[in-house]
Amino acid sequence: MAKFDSGPGDDLIINGVTMPTPKLNGLTISKEKVWSKNTGRAANAEMIGDVLAIKYTLKCTWPPLTREQVAVIDTAITPAFFNVTFTDPGSNTRVTKKFYAGTPIYPVYTYVKGVKTYQGTGVDLIQK
């Protein structure tokens, strides 16, 4: 897994909307190999099989967020599937892929002057 710190030009964009900047070390990009059904160990113990695809998982966590910032994230990940644009750590290029969201978490940290602040907001984005 590659740890990735967002910087200028490395924004996480969902369906054209820039998300709040993840916290430091708050975006972890995994590239999972999807293997063919015939994958396994041969009689000589060597691995056989074919890689059918490589799929991304983005584990996202954010620093303390306002109610408005959380609403931006929640609205973006509510559809069944959505486009996500991010920087691939292997090629260092921007890519856009179709994703769906795991179960998001929105821990309420505090109420300051009656305004909710969320700390630890997170979600896993899994490539379709």
Rosetta silent file (secondary structure, phi, psi, omega in degrees, C-alpha in Angstrom):
SEQUENCE: MAKFDSGPGDDLIINGVTMPTPKLNGLTISKEKVWSKNTGRAANAEMIGDVLAIKYTLKCTWPPLTREQVAVIDTAITPAFFNVTFTDPGSNTRVTKKFYAGTPIYPVYTYVKGVKTYQGTGVDLIQK
SCORE:     score description
SCORE:     0.000 S_00000001
   1 L     0.000  140.416  179.207    0.000    0.000    0.000 S_00000001
   2 E  -102.591  129.069  173.092    1.243    3.464   -0.801 S_00000001
   3 E   -84.216  140.483 -174.263    0.802    6.266    1.690 S_00000001
   4 E  -140.884  120.785  176.721    0.014    9.496   -0.082 S_00000001
   5 L   -96.546  120.330  178.947   -0.081   12.996    1.322 S_00000001
   6 L   -62.398  141.295  175.774   -2.253   15.307   -0.729 S_00000001
   7 L  -139.612 -177.026  179.051   -0.588   18.415   -1.969 S_00000001
   8 L   -55.384  132.450 -179.602   -1.406   21.105   -4.507 S_00000001
   9 L    83.062   -2.258 -179.188   -2.724   19.493   -7.684 S_00000001
  10 L  -111.738   25.530 -177.094   -3.324   16.202   -5.864 S_00000001
  11 L   -60.605  148.512  172.074   -6.906   16.901   -4.821 S_00000001
  12 L   -89.436  120.659 -175.244   -9.364   14.074   -4.399 S_00000001
  13 E  -121.439  126.441  178.353  -12.241   14.837   -6.778 S_00000001
  14 E  -117.345  120.716 -178.305  -15.557   12.976   -6.793 S_00000001
  15 L    47.746   42.450  175.869  -17.911   13.559   -9.743 S_00000001
  16 L    84.420   -1.524 -178.672  -16.186   16.867  -10.469 S_00000001
  17 E  -107.174  125.147  178.672  -16.369   18.160   -6.875 S_00000001
  18 E   -73.283  126.999  179.895  -13.135   18.709   -4.952 S_00000001
  19 L   -82.030  159.009  172.323  -13.287   17.033   -1.556 S_00000001
  20 L   -55.708  149.796 -178.506  -11.863   18.569    1.620 S_00000001
  21 L   -66.631  126.106  176.657   -8.144   17.814    1.899 S_00000001
  22 L   -59.539  157.866  178.358   -7.539   14.519    3.729 S_00000001
  23 L   -67.197  167.390  177.464   -5.528   14.713    6.935 S_00000001
  24 L   -55.673  129.104 -174.213   -1.771   14.087    6.849 S_00000001
  25 L    59.584   26.840 -176.563   -1.352   10.417    5.880 S_00000001
  26 L   -96.141    3.428  175.865   -5.137   10.356    5.498 S_00000001
  27 E  -128.179  112.146  178.228   -5.229    8.945    1.988 S_00000001
  28 E  -113.252  124.346 -177.252   -3.934    5.407    1.517 S_00000001
  29 E  -106.082  122.218  175.474   -4.050    3.992   -2.005 S_00000001
  30 E  -109.813  141.689  175.820   -4.074    0.203   -2.475 S_00000001
  31 E  -119.639  104.388 -174.674   -3.692   -1.490   -5.855 S_00000001
  32 E   -97.963  131.595  175.095   -5.160   -5.000   -5.672 S_00000001
  33 E   -80.991  132.804  174.190   -4.523   -7.630   -8.316 S_00000001
  34 E  -103.513  117.135 -173.790   -7.612   -9.535   -9.435 S_00000001
  35 E   -96.578  156.508  176.810   -6.515  -13.035  -10.437 S_00000001
  36 L   -70.425  164.761 -179.092   -8.119  -15.553  -12.825 S_00000001
  37 L   -64.531  -26.262 -177.195   -9.995  -18.600  -11.533 S_00000001
  38 L   -84.042   12.943 -177.333   -7.134  -20.914  -12.508 S_00000001
  39 L   -75.736  139.612  177.054   -4.763  -19.186  -10.065 S_00000001
  40 E   163.081 -167.497  179.601   -2.954  -21.303   -7.531 S_00000001
  41 E   -95.385  132.528  175.183    0.079  -23.459   -6.904 S_00000001
  42 L   -78.440  174.805 -179.734    1.098  -26.062   -9.477 S_00000001
  43 L   -58.628  -29.194  179.291    2.409  -29.501   -8.515 S_00000001
  44 L   -88.653    8.479  176.982    5.954  -28.070   -8.493 S_00000001
  45 L    76.047    6.806  175.496    4.794  -25.320   -6.052 S_00000001
  46 L   -82.544  146.994  179.539    5.185  -22.513   -8.585 S_00000001
  47 E   -76.467  134.871  174.211    2.420  -19.935   -8.790 S_00000001
  48 E  -126.817  160.621  178.359    0.255  -20.014  -11.907 S_00000001
  49 L   135.738  174.482 -178.312   -2.584  -17.795  -13.063 S_00000001
  50 L  -127.502  141.569  173.550   -3.290  -14.565  -14.824 S_00000001
  51 E   -82.890  117.806 -179.292   -3.860  -11.044  -13.536 S_00000001
  52 E   -84.394  -34.108 -177.791   -7.199   -9.948  -14.969 S_00000001
  53 E  -165.240  163.428  170.100   -7.160   -6.409  -13.598 S_00000001
  54 E  -119.181  124.460 -177.036   -5.700   -4.130  -10.967 S_00000001
  55 E  -116.174  143.756 -178.745   -8.305   -2.356   -8.837 S_00000001
  56 E   -93.846  147.419  164.699   -7.814    0.582   -6.487 S_00000001
  57 E  -128.103  128.734  178.051   -9.041    1.056   -2.938 S_00000001
  58 E  -110.453  115.079  175.618   -8.734    4.538   -1.431 S_00000001
  59 E   -95.013  114.401 -173.259   -8.877    4.672    2.369 S_00000001
  60 E  -113.370  131.626  169.699   -9.782    8.272    3.201 S_00000001
  61 E  -136.194  146.867 -174.850   -9.741   10.036    6.561 S_00000001
  62 L  -119.211  157.049  172.671  -10.095   13.729    7.167 S_00000001
  63 L   -71.431 -178.408  177.354   -9.013   16.204    9.847 S_00000001
  64 L   -51.710  134.072 -177.239  -11.750   17.923   11.883 S_00000001
  65 E  -125.459  152.269  173.247  -14.499   19.034    9.507 S_00000001
  66 E   -80.348  168.680  176.318  -17.462   21.367    9.684 S_00000001
  67 H   -58.590  -38.652 -179.309  -21.004   20.197    9.016 S_00000001
  68 H   -66.308  -41.092  178.991  -20.798   21.784    5.559 S_00000001
  69 H   -66.033  -40.727  177.796  -17.578   19.924    4.669 S_00000001
  70 H   -63.607  -38.592  179.114  -19.052   16.609    5.821 S_00000001
  71 H   -62.308  -36.807  177.630  -22.141   17.302    3.702 S_00000001
  72 H   -61.504  -46.481  179.789  -19.912   17.721    0.613 S_00000001
  73 H   -64.670  -48.672 -177.210  -18.355   14.289    1.222 S_00000001
  74 H   -60.144  -43.767  178.933  -21.663   12.619    2.056 S_00000001
  75 H   -62.720  -39.547 -177.412  -23.392   14.001   -1.037 S_00000001
  76 H   -67.084  -36.134 -174.383  -20.498   12.878   -3.250 S_00000001
  77 H   -98.480    3.415 -178.936  -20.456    9.264   -2.012 S_00000001
  78 L   -71.223  -38.358  178.526  -24.223    8.710   -1.750 S_00000001
  79 L   -60.711  158.033  179.496  -24.813    7.491   -5.342 S_00000001
  80 L   -58.282  -45.385 -179.927  -24.256    3.776   -5.991 S_00000001
  81 L  -135.617  149.805 -177.906  -21.295    4.537   -8.277 S_00000001
  82 E  -156.506  158.034  178.168  -19.328    7.710   -8.955 S_00000001
  83 E   -85.789  137.131  176.540  -16.150    8.898  -10.666 S_00000001
  84 E  -124.920  130.838  176.268  -13.081    9.597   -8.532 S_00000001
  85 E  -111.332  131.276 -178.073  -10.030   11.488   -9.761 S_00000001
  86 E  -156.673  173.530  178.949   -6.753   11.106   -7.860 S_00000001
  87 E   -95.930  122.549  176.411   -3.018   10.762   -8.461 S_00000001
  88 E   -72.539  125.321 -176.518   -1.776    7.216   -9.066 S_00000001
  89 L   -69.827  -24.089 -179.489    1.367    6.764   -6.940 S_00000001
  90 L   -75.986  -42.011 -177.393    3.001    4.380   -9.433 S_00000001
  91 L  -101.380  -12.021 -176.416    2.739    6.561  -12.520 S_00000001
  92 L    56.380   34.488  176.779    2.383    9.939  -10.749 S_00000001
  93 E  -120.333  156.602  176.928   -0.426   10.793  -13.171 S_00000001
  94 E   -78.050  133.388  177.928   -4.027   11.814  -12.534 S_00000001
  95 E  -129.350  152.152  174.917   -6.520    9.016  -13.153 S_00000001
  96 E  -125.595  126.135 -178.870  -10.308    8.869  -13.043 S_00000001
  97 E  -135.011  160.219  178.029  -12.014    5.582  -12.208 S_00000001
  98 E   -86.953  129.602 -177.369  -15.533    4.440  -11.252 S_00000001
  99 E  -130.206  168.631  165.138  -15.895    3.687   -7.505 S_00000001
 100 E  -132.504  164.260 -175.210  -18.437    2.876   -4.828 S_00000001
 101 E  -105.470  140.781  167.363  -18.232    3.723   -1.132 S_00000001
 102 L   -73.735 -164.895 -179.230  -17.934    1.462    1.881 S_00000001
 103 L   -77.535  117.032  179.035  -19.693    2.497    5.079 S_00000001
 104 L   -76.468  154.544  174.336  -18.721    6.080    5.954 S_00000001
 105 E  -122.141  140.444 -178.425  -18.142    7.177    9.539 S_00000001
 106 L  -133.301   72.688 -179.297  -18.948   10.639   10.883 S_00000001
 107 L   -69.451  125.138  176.081  -17.865   10.871   14.548 S_00000001
 108 E   -77.499  121.010 -176.698  -19.194   14.028   16.196 S_00000001
 109 E   -89.387  -47.992 -176.202  -16.232   15.531   18.036 S_00000001
 110 E  -160.124  163.582  169.577  -17.684   18.628   19.620 S_00000001
 111 E  -115.472  106.894  177.828  -20.348   21.287   19.485 S_00000001
 112 E  -102.919  118.558 -177.719  -18.635   24.668   19.434 S_00000001
 113 L    51.589   39.684  177.735  -21.130   27.502   19.780 S_00000001
 114 L    79.175    2.221 -178.754  -23.841   25.065   18.699 S_00000001
 115 E  -105.286  127.425  179.261  -21.973   24.035   15.522 S_00000001
 116 E   -69.358  139.564  169.782  -21.021   20.389   15.054 S_00000001
 117 E  -124.110  132.220 -178.736  -17.400   19.545   14.333 S_00000001
 118 E  -106.016  133.782  176.122  -16.583   16.055   13.103 S_00000001
 119 L  -126.658  129.205 -179.883  -13.223   14.404   13.786 S_00000001
 120 L    94.277   14.036  176.249  -12.217   11.111   12.219 S_00000001
 121 L   -57.056  133.429 -178.793  -14.596   11.231    9.269 S_00000001
 122 E  -158.149  159.611  177.366  -13.602    8.430    6.949 S_00000001
 123 E  -162.039  147.771  171.796  -14.668    6.139    4.145 S_00000001
 124 E   -97.609  130.668  176.082  -13.175    3.473    1.917 S_00000001
 125 E  -106.351  124.583 -173.791  -13.678    4.025   -1.808 S_00000001
 126 E  -116.794  127.808 -178.672  -13.529    0.777   -3.789 S_00000001
 127 E   -66.870  136.968 -179.502  -13.073    0.658   -7.553 S_00000001
 128 L   -67.204    0.000    0.000  -15.979   -0.944   -9.402 S_00000001
